[in-house]
Amino acid sequence: MTWTEGRRIMPTVPRDLPTGTVTFLFSDVEGSTRLLHELGPDAYAAALAEHRRILREAFGAQGGVEVDTQGDAFFVAFPTAPGALAAARGITEGLQGGPIRVRIGLHTGTPLLTDEGYVGADVHRAARIAAAGHGGQVLLSAATVALTGTDGLHDVGVHRLKDLSAPERIYQLGETEFPALHSLFQSNLPIPSTPFLGRETELMDVEGLLSRPDVRLLTLTGSGGTGKTRLALQAAGAQADHYPHGVWWVPLAPLRDPTLVLPTARDALGAKGDVADFVGEKSMLLLFDNFEQVVAAASDLSSLLAACPRLDVLVTSRERLHLSGEQEYPVPTLLPDEGIAFFTARARAMVPDFQVDAAVPGICRRLDDLPLALELAAARIKALSTAQILERLERSLPLLTGGARDLPERQRTLHATIAWSYDLLTPDEQRLFARFAVFVGGCTLESAEDVTEADLDTLLSLVDKSLLRHTEERFWMLETIHEYATERLEASGEATSLGRRHAEHYLALAEASEPSLMGVSPGASLDRLERDHNNVRAALDWFESSGHPGLALRLAGSIWEFWCLRGHPSEGMRRLEDLLDADSQPTQARAKALTGAAHLAPETSVGVETFKRRAEEALALYRQLGDPWGIAYAELQFAMAVAFEGDFAVAQPLVEESVRRLRELGDEHRALQALRLLVWCCEQLGEIERSKSLTEDLLRGARAARDVQMEARALNSLAMIADDEGDPGKAVALLEDAYRLDNAFGDPWEITVDLIRFARTLAFAGMAEPAAELLARSEGMRQEFGLTHPAYVTDMREDAEKRVRERLDEVVFAEAWKRGQALTPEEAVELAVSAL
């Protein structure tokens, strides 16, 4: 058996429990059911009795107090951490050679001791640490190790446990090798702000449904505030061991456009291109959270499931999706005891010594045991007694639930509770609460101050009242609360002015980010825009819907490089094309948008013709506007489009002019890009010596400018020259340096091309089998990220594969291809380096 957060673990409280700093020990027998079958009932009972004797003897020798026992598991409290560790060591030594293997977890904290026993997250933390281990393994938290020292301990790394808490450094007693811990290793599940309480039956139900092979789409339904998201996250975390490729959270609350659902999933997975191509045969679980406002995208989920046979999908929504094969699970409210426990826990987060009194059950009953409603009520415990809270709820809720008759009863209760919380705010707090609805997906303090005229004290007051959340330097609202805040904003008469201020704010942010985006080190600006992407989308929508396409063009024209570098080319291209059709004024904004459309065209399915046409239009407009940099860059784009058409003789002089113009203007970063294109033209035209000289210039310039992308491209070109000159060893060394740079920059497209270049070099050197493995890894990665390669890359790959097939029969080629598919890119590069 294992301990869980939902179980009451101290039914009878011993009187001599240690207080202050306490170290908890949890133990559990591994494979007890299997042992019973192997040993038989009598032998198993004897072994279990001996196990209990050994454990209790070790506990007593170190002053441990047995808090609770359930079946074959123990929960013990120790006054000192060294004593708890000594007991654990004694247990492992005492059980050696016997049939029973026990996993043990230790964690130290300062829990509150009440008449009901220990209260606080430390108890659950210790239980989860134990549950992460294996039979015979003793695990310790960093908090315990800080008091015991590290002698005899082994650091097993930082792990997220399945309670979804923050990453924890875990130590192990001794050097024995065990399988990987039962922890979250491939996941972006968020760290909840509150512990998971109650819901034991529902959690078992949901886990059971996820475990069924015939259930691939499970939808948790219920009104807002019932705890669908929290239950789904807990179940997903608990099921992580069943999904080798991870469990992934796809937050949909900020979205209103159904076409963005799969791109949002792609971003959550860190993929490029098509989600179905990336998932493929992988075994993973996707949790789509808050699907109700994008329910039109339900058919996309159906297609995704059909294309990915080992994918399971968990959805939270206020309504079912009505898809074939969908399993619905209606999430009920908390049971009365669970509601009281939940309210008590949230009240103790505000007032640590809070005790349940006669009013608490009435509060919970009045609020239908809805978790979010209970949290909002508990947030008032600093200012109001439970009796006052109940009295105000009894007086206010009947009035507040009188409206909104089209909502379900529970939803009316939650709506009324939020309204009640709102009515208790000061006028300044009410004003800020309503204004904050203008943000989509939250914002930074600076944005809140600029758009809503917020002050920090008022923001923190709303956080204290659970009407705002604050994580990772951002303020945000739960979706249900955001909906009510939107109602208040509409009623305030400020919605239009706030919408404009919001849009103008993010326009200013985008334009301020543009120089960084266009430079050598865009990382910080890319990260900021990624965090605020939903606000940027909202700003674009506001400008368009309010009749300001010119301002929308300014915004889109400032961030096209973000759309390119962060994997949103299709969305960016769609936005730019729509805006270019909506506003044909010959402005600087239109010129930038044309530039962006030309730049994104090769990354999407629109083709070279659109690339060339938009580049020509940008060049003509920049000339009309008299913008020297715009002219130079548009000429470069046009020359690139010509090169992509294969007309290198026409492209070459155009690129030479671009290099000259950009250098005259002092833009070395784009001049190096133009120089790289010139190298390619020379290579294709057979001007090998000039190509080599220009590549050496490119390498020197890139290193001087610390432009790692162009440095990698220069190394690639020098490698191809070395290969053509019959020096594969030098070529592989140069390619390895280029790969290291591309890998550090995080560009999957360039990594796939690097692997093809390795394969080409090996194929030309007669190393056919490793070349086939490199080609297989490149092709697998291309499909995973949904990437496309231009003709020159495809030609290089086909040339390498042709040489490989000339040397290998079909069976050997297929075996090599299969080996290559199992490699990581790093392993593939190591194979290439070792082959020569």
C-alpha positions, 0 to 999 in steps of 0.5 A, spaced: 500 500 500 502 507 499 500 513 503 496 518 499 494 526 501 487 524 501 487 519 507 486 521 514 492 518 517 492 520 524 485 517 526 488 516 534 493 521 536 498 519 540 499 524 546 507 524 546 508 526 539 514 531 538 513 538 536 518 544 533 522 541 528 520 534 527 523 528 522 517 524 519 519 517 516 514 513 512 515 506 510 511 501 505 512 494 503 514 493 496 510 488 492 506 485 498 500 482 494 506 478 490 509 476 496 503 473 499 502 469 493 509 467 493 510 465 500 503 463 502 498 466 507 502 463 513 509 464 511 507 471 509 504 473 516 510 470 519 514 475 515 510 481 516 510 480 523 518 479 523 518 486 519 514 489 524 518 487 530 524 490 526 521 496 525 518 498 531 525 496 535 529 501 530 523 506 532 524 505 539 531 505 539 531 512 536 526 516 540 521 515 534 513 515 536 509 511 531 503 516 529 499 511 525 500 504 521 495 502 516 496 495 513 504 494 512 505 501 512 508 506 518 508 513 519 513 515 525 515 522 528 522 523 530 525 529 535 531 529 531 533 527 523 540 523 525 535 519 529 530 518 524 536 516 519 539 511 524 532 508 525 532 507 517 539 504 517 537 499 522 531 497 518 535 496 512 540 492 516 535 488 520 531 486 513 537 484 509 536 477 507 529 476 508 523 476 503 520 483 505 523 489 502 521 496 505 521 503 501 522 509 506 522 516 506 524 521 511 523 529 511 524 534 516 519 540 517 516 544 523 508 542 522 503 544 526 500 540 532 493 540 533 488 536 537 487 532 530 494 531 529 500 534 525 497 539 520 501 541 514 505 540 507 511 536 511 507 530 512 504 529 505 511 531 503 514 525 507 509 520 504 511 522 497 518 522 498 517 514 500 512 513 495 518 515 490 522 510 492 523 502 491 524 496 496 530 496 500 531 504 498 531 509 503 530 516 501 531 523 504 529 530 503 534 536 502 531 539 509 533 532 512 540 532 510 541 539 512 541 536 519 544 529 518 550 531 513 551 527 507 556 522 510 554 515 507 548 519 502 548 519 495 545 525 491 540 522 486 538 529 483 532 534 483 526 531 482 518 533 482 514 528 486 507 526 484 504 531 489 506 536 483 510 540 488 516 544 487 522 540 485 526 537 491 533 535 491 533 527 493 538 523 497 539 516 498 542 512 503 548 508 501 550 507 493 546 501 491 543 502 484 536 502 484 531 503 478 529 511 476 525 514 482 517 514 481 517 522 479 515 526 474 521 527 469 517 529 462 512 534 464 510 541 464 505 540 470 504 546 474 506 547 481 499 548 485 498 553 490 494 549 495 495 541 497 490 536 494 485 535 499 479 530 499 477 527 492 480 520 494 474 516 490 474 521 484 482 521 484 481 513 484 475 513 479 479 518 474 486 514 474 482 508 473 479 510 467 486 513 464 488 506 465 483 503 461 486 501 454 479 503 451 479 510 454 483 514 450 479 521 451 477 522 458 473 529 459 472 531 466 466 536 466 462 540 471 461 548 472 466 553 474 469 552 481 468 545 482 476 543 482 476 540 475 483 542 473 486 540 480 483 533 480 485 532 472 492 535 474 493 530 480 491 524 476 495 526 470 501 526 475 499 520 479 499 516 472 506 519 469 509 512 470 504 509 465 507 514 459 514 514 457 514 520 453 511 524 459 504 528 461 503 535 458 499 540 460 496 545 455 492 551 458 487 554 454 483 559 458 486 565 455 484 562 448 478 564 444 480 562 437 479 555 436 485 554 431 490 556 436 489 550 440 493 545 437 499 550 436 498 551 444 499 544 444 505 544 440 508 550 444 507 546 451 511 540 448 516 544 445 515 542 438 516 545 432 511 544 426 505 539 426 503 536 433 501 529 430 508 529 427 511 530 433 507 525 437 507 520 432 508 513 436 510 516 442 506 514 449 504 520 452 498 524 456 496 531 454 491 535 459 487 540 455 485 545 460 479 549 460 476 547 453 469 550 453 471 556 450 474 553 444 469 547 443 469 548 436 476 545 436 474 538 438 474 535 431 482 537 431 482 532 438 479 527 434 484 527 428 490 528 433 488 521 436 487 518 430 494 520 428 497 518 434 495 511 436 499 511 443 496 518 445 491 519 451 487 525 452 485 528 458 480 534 458 477 539 463 471 543 460 464 545 462 461 541 457 462 534 453 466 535 447 461 530 443 466 526 440 466 519 438 470 514 443 469 520 449 468 518 456 465 523 460 466 524 468 462 529 471 466 532 477 461 532 483 462 538 489 466 536 495 463 531 500 461 535 507 467 532 510 472 534 505 469 541 504 470 542 511 477 540 511 478 544 505 476 550 508 480 549 514 486 548 510 485 554 506 483 558 513 490 555 516 494 558 510 491 565 513 491 564 520 495 558 522 492 556 529 485 556 526 480 551 529 474 548 526 467 551 530 460 550 529 459 555 523 464 552 518 459 546 516 454 552 515 459 556 511 461 549 507 453 547 506 451 554 504 457 554 498 455 547 496 462 545 498 465 548 491 472 549 492 473 555 489 467 558 493 470 555 499 477 558 498 474 565 497 470 565 503 476 562 507 480 568 504 476 573 509 478 569 515 483 574 517 478 580 517 471 576 519 470 570 524 466 564 521 460 566 524 460 573 521 462 570 514 456 565 515 451 571 517 453 575 511 453 569 506 446 567 509 444 575 508 447 576 501 447 569 497 439 569 496 440 576 493 446 575 489 443 568 486 437 571 484 439 573 477 443 569 472 437 564 471 440 561 465 446 558 469 446 551 473 445 552 480 452 551 482 454 556 477 450 561 480 452 559 487 459 560 485 458 567 481 454 569 487 460 568 492 465 571 487 460 577 487 460 577 495 467 577 495 467 583 490 462 587 494 467 586 500 472 590 496 474 597 497 472 602 492 480 602 489 480 594 490 473 594 486 476 598 480 483 594 479 479 588 480 475 590 474 480 593 470 485 587 471 480 583 466 483 587 460 489 582 461 489 575 457 493 570 461 496 575 466 501 580 466 507 583 470 507 588 475 509 593 470 504 592 465 499 592 471 501 599 473 501 602 466 495 599 463 490 599 470 494 604 474 495 599 479 499 600 485 503 594 488 499 594 495 492 593 492 494 588 487 497 584 493 491 585 497 487 582 491 492 576 492 490 575 499 483 575 498 484 569 492 481 574 487 488 574 484 494 569 483 501 571 483 507 566 480 513 567 477 513 574 477 506 575 474 499 576 476 493 572 473 486 570 475 483 564 475 478 563 468 472 563 472 474 569 476 476 573 470 469 572 467 466 575 473 471 581 472 470 582 465 462 583 467 464 588 472 469 591 467 463 592 461 459 595 467 464 600 469 464 603 462 471 603 462 472 597 457 473 601 451 478 605 454 482 600 458 482 596 451 485 601 447 490 602 453 492 595 453 493 594 446 497 601 446 501 598 451 503 591 448 504 595 441 509 599 445 512 593 448 513 590 441 516 596 438 521 596 444 523 589 443 524 590 435 531 592 435 533 586 440 529 581 436 532 583 429 539 582 433 544 577 435 542 576 442 534 576 442 533 571 447 530 575 453 525 579 448 523 572 445 522 570 452 518 576 454 513 576 448 512 568 449 510 570 456 505 575 453 503 572 447 496 572 449 496 579 450 499 581 444 494 576 440 488 580 444 492 587 442 492 585 435 484 583 435 482 589 439 486 594 433 482 590 428 475 590 431 476 597 433 478 599 426 485 601 427 488 596 422 494 601 421 496 600 428 495 592 428 500 592 422 505 596 426 504 591 432 505 585 427 510 588 423 514 589 429 514 581 432 515 577 425 521 575 428 518 572 434 513 568 430 519 565 426 524 564 432 519 561 437 515 556 432 509 560 430 510 562 423 503 559 420 500 564 425 504 570 424 503 569 416 496 568 417 496 575 421 500 578 416 496 576 410 490 578 413 492 585 415 496 586 409 489 585 405 485 590 410 490 596 410 494 598 403 496 605 405 503 605 403 506 606 410 512 604 414 508 599 418 506 596 411 513 595 409 515 592 415 509 587 415 511 585 407 518 584 410 515 579 415 511 576 410 516 575 406 521 572 411 515 567 414 513 564 407 519 559 406 517 557 413 510 555 411 506 552 406 505 558 401 511 557 397 517 561 393 512 565 389 509 568 395 516 569 398 518 573 392 512 577 391 512 579 398 519 581 398 518 585 391 513 589 394 517 590 400 522 593 396 518 597 392 515 600 398 521 601 402 524 605 396 518 609 395 519 611 403 526 612 402 528 607 408 536 605 406 535 599 411 529 597 409 531 597 402 538 593 403 534 588 407 528 587 402 534 586 397 537 581 401 530 577 401 528 578 394 535 575 392 534 569 397 527 568 393 531 568 387 536 563 390 531 559 392 528 558 385 535 556 383 537 562 379 544 563 383 547 567 377 541 572 378 541 572 385 549 573 386 550 580 384 543 582 388 546 579 394 553 582 393 549 589 393 546 587 399 552 585 403 555 592 401 549 596 403 548 593 410 555 594 412 555 601 410 549 601 414 552 598 420 548 592 421 553 587 421 548 581 423 544 582 417 550 583 413 553 576 415 547 573 413 547 576 406 555 574 406 552 566 408 547 567 402 553 569 397 557 563 400 552 559 398 551 562 391 558 561 389 558 554 392 552 553 387 556 556 381 562 552 382 566 558 384 570 554 390 576 558 391 572 564 392 567 561 396 572 558 401 575 565 402 568 568 403 567 563 408 573 564 412 571 572 412 564 569 415 567 565 420 572 571 422 566 576 422 561 572 426 566 570 431 568 578 432 560 579 432 559 573 437 554 571 432 553 564 433 548 562 428 553 565 423 559 562 426 555 555 425 553 556 418 561 558 416 563 552 420 558 548 415 561 551 409 568 550 411 566 542 412 563 541 406 569 544 402 574 540 406 569 534 404 570 536 397 577 536 398 578 529 400 579 531 408 573 527 411 576 528 418 577 535 418 570 536 415 567 532 421 571 536 426 568 542 423 561 539 423 562 537 430 563 544 432 557 547 428 553 542 431 555 544 438 553 551 437 546 549 433 545 545 439 546 550 444 542 555 440 536 550 440 535 550 433 532 543 431 532 545 423 539 546 423 541 540 427 537 536 422 541 539 417 547 538 421 546 531 421 545 530 414 552 533 413 555 528 417 551 523 413 554 526 407 561 526 409 561 519 412 557 516 405 563 520 401 568 516 405 565 509 404 562 509 412 555 507 409 552 504 415 553 510 420 551 514 414 545 511 414 544 511 422 545 519 421 540 520 415 535 516 420 536 520 426 535 526 421 529 524 418 526 522 425 527 529 428 525 532 421 518 529 422 518 530 430 518 537 429 514 538 423 520 541 419 521 542 411 527 542 407 528 546 401 531 543 395 538 544 396 538 540 403 533 535 400 538 534 394 544 533 399 540 528 403 538 524 397 545 524 394 548 521 401 542 516 401 544 514 394 551 513 396 549 509 402 544 504 398 550 503 393 554 499 398 549 496 403 543 491 401 536 492 403 537 488 409 543 491 412 540 498 410 534 497 414 538 494 420 542 501 420 536 505 419 532 502 425 539 503 429 539 510 427 532 512 429 533 510 436 539 514 437 539 521 440 542 527 436 548 527 441 549 519 440 548 520 432 554 526 433 558 521 437 557 516 432 560 520 426 566 523 430 568 516 432 567 513 425 573 517 422 
